[in-house]
Amino acid sequence: MNTAHSSFKPVLAGIVSSLIFGFSFLFSKVALDELQNNTIQMIAYRFGIAAVVLGLLKLAGVIKISYRNKSIAPLLWLSFFYPFLYFIFEAQGIRYTSSSEAGTMIALIPIAVTIMATIFLKEKTTLLQWLFIVLSVGGVLFINLMKFEAQSSLTGILYLLAAIVTSGVYNILSRKSSAQFSPLEITYVMMWTGALIFNAIALGQHAVNGTVDQYVAPLANPALLQAVLYLGVLSSVVAFFLMNYMLAKLEASKAASYWNLSTGVSIIGGVLILHESFYWYQAAGIVFILIGVWGANRFGQKQKQQPSQAKAH
């Protein structure tokens, strides 16, 4: 197998998933505006659409998924941490802090993943790789600190710390699960778990408030429908598949470095689509992020792929 070609595909997967996630911030903003900031309802729509799309593709024979002679318990644990716990913690963290503070905290995920991968996966991280990971994180921190708005509370910080930890656990569990399951099989369970849990919560909220008839009604709004279709199909099905594929092929520390690319994409998307202002510190931060991601992958220690991991495709 051509080594350069095989290493290019997971890198491309990381870049494309970051592009999709970067633009998802814009569509999330549209969806939340249309839903009057009902975060749970938005997440329920997102994963509900993702699960239905994957289910239809499976029924039509477009995708092949089989769990025969496999226990899906590890995937249920993975899905419990991400998307379930992560999205709850992130939403609550944003609620009690400013957006810049939340962005600053979430930027620490690659560092948390690298530490966890060193401890639990015994991955080797070179000094140069650490420096470039820190540079990438520093780019995001720089952007957010330059527009810092103090609105913090201990509660918000603790929620965001919990989000960082759960995201780190997801990266580790996805990497380990790739030894037994394909990226598509991992994504399928994640989407259905998220759909069942978040839709149950959303329906429960409507039942308590006596507004069950409003559970589906908002989807008649074209702007909302377009937004949740992007979030459900591209940000969930496509982007999560690409992330799980990348985690099957790259060390967790390398894969995590792509998280911060979405920050730069969201800024550029805001400028091009929403005509937001573009500042010098954003340009500088994006340059730091790009150099950091490149260096983290370029100078990471070459590791032999485990035979069991070669199944992931």
C-alpha angles and dihedrals in degrees: 000000000000104000095202091051094047092049092047095061097061090044089053089047090054093049095047094046089050090051091051094046091046093058091042089077089065093049092044089055091051092047094048092049091052092045094046091246095306095156097179092053091051092050090046091054091045097054094034091059091044093052093047092049092050091045092052092047090051093048091048090052093240091124127034117221125167131169095178112147089002128110110225092198092105090053092050089053090048091050092048090060095038127051097004106047095027096056092045093050094043093049092048091045092053089047093059099037138043120269091249092052090049091049090050093052096044089052087070092069095096091055091049091048093049091051092047092046090053092050103037105024097033090229116169117232120193123220091245090051090052091050093052092046089053090047090053092048089045090057091058092043091051093052093048097042091053089060094035117160115186109229100128131143130180088245092056093047091050092050091051092048088053089051090053092051094047091049089051091050090050091054091051095045093046090050091050093043091055087075090069107018135049118240089253093053090050092048092048093058092043093054095046093046091050091046095051096044100042095042090050089053093046093049090047091054091050091047091053091048094043092239103115089133087065094059096090101014096086091063088074085075106096094209092053093044092052091048096050092044089057091046094045102042106028104023094041113025100030102030096043091047089052091048092050090046090051092048089051091055106032133052110264091244091056094044093050091058088072091065092082095053088076089065091061092044092051091052093049090045091052091052096046100038107025094030092233120168119269117216133197093245090057090054091048092048092050090052090051090049094050094047091046094051091046093049095044089058098035097052100034114122112264110245129189114245113245113243091239091055092055088077092071112097 
